[in-house]
Amino acid sequence: MIVQWRKSSRSGGTSDEACVEVAGLSGVVGIRDSKDPDGGRLAVSGAAFGVLVEEIKRGRLDRL
């Protein structure tokens, strides 16, 4: 299976920026670090990913 990873168009495109990439997989959403594409990955349900995105948008996961 070929996986199409993509990152936000707002990421800036430089290699030194912290960014994640996501991929739609069979029944789940894959998440990985764009700076370490061969490293660890997460797989979460579409519903869990939706909650994560909403929490990010609301600023609830911002570092203090």
Backbone as JSON, one array per atom type, in Angstrom:
{
  "sequence": "MIVQWRKSSRSGGTSDEACVEVAGLSGVVGIRDSKDPDGGRLAVSGAAFGVLVEEIKRGRLDRL",
  "N": [[0.84, -1.18, 0.0], [0.61, 2.15, -0.89], [1.3, 5.02, 0.88], [0.12, 8.25, 1.28], [1.55, 10.84, 2.69], [0.95, 13.98, 4.19], [1.48, 17.45, 4.93], [0.57, 20.44, 6.68], [-0.24, 23.31, 4.75], [0.44, 25.58, 5.99], [2.78, 25.17, 7.27], [5.17, 26.31, 6.54], [7.28, 25.16, 5.24], [10.07, 24.89, 5.65], [12.86, 22.89, 6.68], [13.6, 23.04, 9.34], [11.47, 23.57, 10.95], [9.05, 22.61, 13.39], [6.8, 20.14, 12.68], [3.98, 18.14, 11.88], [2.95, 15.29, 9.98], [0.17, 13.92, 8.26], [-1.79, 11.05, 7.36], [-4.36, 9.5, 5.58], [-5.49, 6.41, 6.36], [-6.56, 2.99, 6.18], [-9.37, 3.11, 7.84], [-8.2, 4.57, 9.93], [-6.28, 7.45, 11.07], [-3.07, 8.3, 10.25], [-0.22, 9.6, 11.96], [2.79, 11.41, 11.97], [6.16, 12.61, 12.67], [7.43, 15.17, 10.73], [10.13, 15.73, 10.49], [11.33, 13.37, 11.09], [10.67, 11.03, 9.35], [10.97, 8.26, 9.26], [10.76, 7.47, 11.8], [8.9, 6.9, 14.86], [5.34, 6.38, 14.72], [1.9, 7.33, 14.96], [-1.37, 5.95, 15.14], [-4.64, 6.8, 14.93], [-8.19, 6.84, 15.55], [-10.57, 8.25, 13.24], [-12.43, 9.83, 14.6], [-11.08, 10.4, 17.01], [-8.94, 11.86, 15.99], [-10.31, 14.07, 15.01], [-11.17, 15.23, 17.43], [-8.66, 15.88, 18.51], [-7.78, 17.83, 16.64], [-9.72, 19.83, 17.08], [-9.14, 20.5, 19.76], [-6.59, 21.56, 19.44], [-7.17, 23.79, 17.8], [-8.64, 25.31, 19.6], [-6.7, 26.07, 21.32], [-6.06, 24.64, 23.55], [-3.98, 22.93, 23.86], [-1.69, 24.32, 23.78], [1.64, 25.21, 24.62], [2.75, 26.42, 27.73]],
  "CA": [[0.0, 0.0, 0.0], [1.31, 3.44, -0.93], [0.71, 5.98, 1.82], [0.35, 9.65, 0.94], [1.67, 11.7, 3.86], [0.88, 15.39, 3.85], [1.55, 18.37, 6.06], [-0.18, 21.68, 6.49], [0.33, 24.35, 3.9], [0.89, 26.64, 6.89], [4.0, 24.73, 7.97], [6.3, 27.15, 6.17], [8.08, 24.42, 4.28], [11.49, 24.73, 5.95], [13.13, 21.63, 7.38], [13.88, 23.24, 10.77], [10.24, 23.84, 11.67], [8.35, 21.46, 13.95], [5.58, 19.91, 11.94], [3.54, 16.75, 11.77], [2.31, 14.91, 8.73], [-0.94, 12.99, 8.47], [-2.15, 10.22, 6.21], [-5.58, 8.74, 5.72], [-5.25, 4.99, 6.19], [-7.78, 2.19, 6.25], [-10.07, 3.21, 9.11], [-7.5, 5.37, 10.92], [-5.45, 8.55, 10.59], [-1.68, 8.16, 10.67], [0.43, 10.85, 12.34], [4.23, 11.24, 12.16], [6.99, 13.81, 12.71], [7.95, 15.42, 9.39], [11.59, 15.74, 10.54], [11.79, 11.99, 11.31], [9.64, 10.23, 8.7], [11.17, 6.83, 9.5], [10.63, 7.24, 13.24], [7.62, 6.42, 15.37], [4.09, 6.89, 14.14], [0.66, 7.06, 15.69], [-2.58, 5.69, 14.36], [-5.81, 7.1, 15.77], [-9.45, 6.83, 14.81], [-10.97, 9.53, 12.68], [-13.09, 10.6, 15.65], [-10.05, 10.9, 17.93], [-8.21, 12.89, 15.27], [-11.18, 15.25, 15.01], [-11.09, 15.84, 18.77], [-7.33, 16.47, 18.6], [-7.77, 19.06, 15.83], [-10.53, 20.84, 17.79], [-8.39, 20.94, 20.94], [-5.51, 22.42, 18.95], [-7.78, 25.05, 17.36], [-9.08, 26.07, 20.78], [-5.52, 26.48, 22.1], [-6.0, 23.88, 24.8], [-2.75, 22.13, 23.92], [-0.55, 25.22, 23.66], [2.6, 25.19, 25.72], [2.76, 27.64, 28.55]],
  "C": [[0.89, 1.25, 0.0], [0.57, 4.42, -0.04], [1.1, 7.38, 1.41], [0.36, 10.49, 2.22], [1.59, 13.14, 3.4], [0.96, 16.23, 5.11], [0.84, 19.66, 5.69], [0.53, 22.64, 5.56], [0.83, 25.52, 4.73], [2.2, 26.3, 7.59], [5.21, 25.56, 7.61], [7.27, 26.47, 5.23], [9.56, 24.29, 4.57], [11.71, 23.5, 6.82], [13.36, 21.81, 8.88], [12.62, 23.53, 11.59], [9.6, 22.55, 12.18], [7.03, 21.3, 13.22], [5.23, 18.43, 11.98], [2.95, 16.54, 10.38], [1.21, 13.92, 9.06], [-1.2, 12.22, 7.19], [-3.45, 9.5, 6.53], [-5.28, 7.27, 5.4], [-6.57, 4.25, 6.32], [-8.39, 2.25, 7.66], [-9.4, 4.05, 10.18], [-6.79, 6.54, 10.25], [-4.06, 8.33, 11.14], [-1.08, 9.52, 10.94], [1.92, 10.55, 12.54], [4.92, 12.59, 12.17], [7.62, 14.01, 11.33], [9.48, 15.42, 9.36], [12.17, 14.34, 10.73], [10.79, 11.02, 10.68], [9.78, 8.72, 8.9], [11.04, 6.48, 10.97], [9.25, 6.72, 13.61], [6.43, 7.09, 14.71], [2.94, 6.55, 15.05], [-0.44, 6.75, 14.7], [-3.76, 5.88, 15.29], [-7.07, 7.04, 14.91], [-9.74, 8.21, 14.25], [-11.62, 10.43, 13.71], [-12.06, 11.2, 16.61], [-9.23, 12.0, 17.27], [-9.01, 14.18, 15.23], [-11.15, 15.98, 16.34], [-9.74, 16.53, 18.94], [-7.27, 17.8, 17.85], [-8.57, 20.16, 16.53], [-9.81, 21.38, 19.02], [-7.25, 21.87, 20.54], [-6.07, 23.78, 18.54], [-8.19, 25.92, 18.53], [-7.91, 26.51, 21.66], [-5.33, 25.7, 23.37], [-4.73, 23.06, 24.94], [-1.51, 23.0, 23.76], [0.36, 25.08, 24.87], [2.54, 26.51, 26.47], [4.14, 28.21, 28.65]]
}
